[in-house]
């Protein structure tokens, strides 16, 4: 018998009866219960390693919330095992550091694609294939953001390309690294290209979703933007993910209703 040939998934300790087909992902295990409070009749499912899962309902549809931990490898494991349980639609709720000067602390960022600065995505996609979000998920998130964002500084939303990387301190303290020249030149190139923000999971999540023919998107809160400070602009720090959570929950409702209307199962091949 294979180590992985068990009723419960090896890492998440869940089976297909424990979760819905729609899943909100978040890095921090402590954030799972907070997100689950936005579901109807939410209940605890499992807690193993960095993976915590709750399940409840939105618009009468079973929906789950699962933490992925920090970084691409654990995020990929979470998506892989959730897909094995029949899940087909994923929205990541996360945090990031802004790059483009238009992004202020507190703003929401909805990625259309993620720069593959991680290592995990290269186990799934060819090196020249983009880690793109699913259009229907991006569209649902935009519809939700239109309703909850005022457009003011710290309460706006942005749609575009983001960066995913594997080293937090490679972003925040590149000058201390032996490869500082490489890191700083790459960052400057991304800034010139209009890259919105930097985080650590989206490229891996999007890549697994593409490889497994399921849908994935994300809504990211910009905690701060060091580029604004460098340019003498206001650099507000925001650690509140409330609006990102609301955006994801409302977007998931939109996707559920859309799937019902179109009589699809939600997967890319539906």
Secondary structure as UniProt FT lines:
FT   TURN            3..4
FT   TURN            10..12
FT   TURN            16..18
FT   STRAND          22..26
FT   HELIX           30..36
FT   TURN            37..38
FT   STRAND          40..48
FT   TURN            49..50
FT   STRAND          51..58
FT   TURN            59..60
FT   STRAND          61..67
FT   HELIX           72..84
FT   TURN            85..86
FT   STRAND          89..98
FT   TURN            101..102
FT   TURN            105..106
FT   STRAND          108..117
FT   HELIX           120..123
FT   TURN            127..128
FT   STRAND          131..132
FT   HELIX           135..148
FT   TURN            153..154
FT   STRAND          157..165
FT   HELIX           168..172
FT   HELIX           174..176
FT   TURN            178..179
FT   HELIX           180..192
FT   TURN            193..194
FT   STRAND          197..199
FT   HELIX           202..212
FT   STRAND          215..224
FT   HELIX           226..230
FT   TURN            231..232
FT   HELIX           242..262
FT   TURN            268..269
//
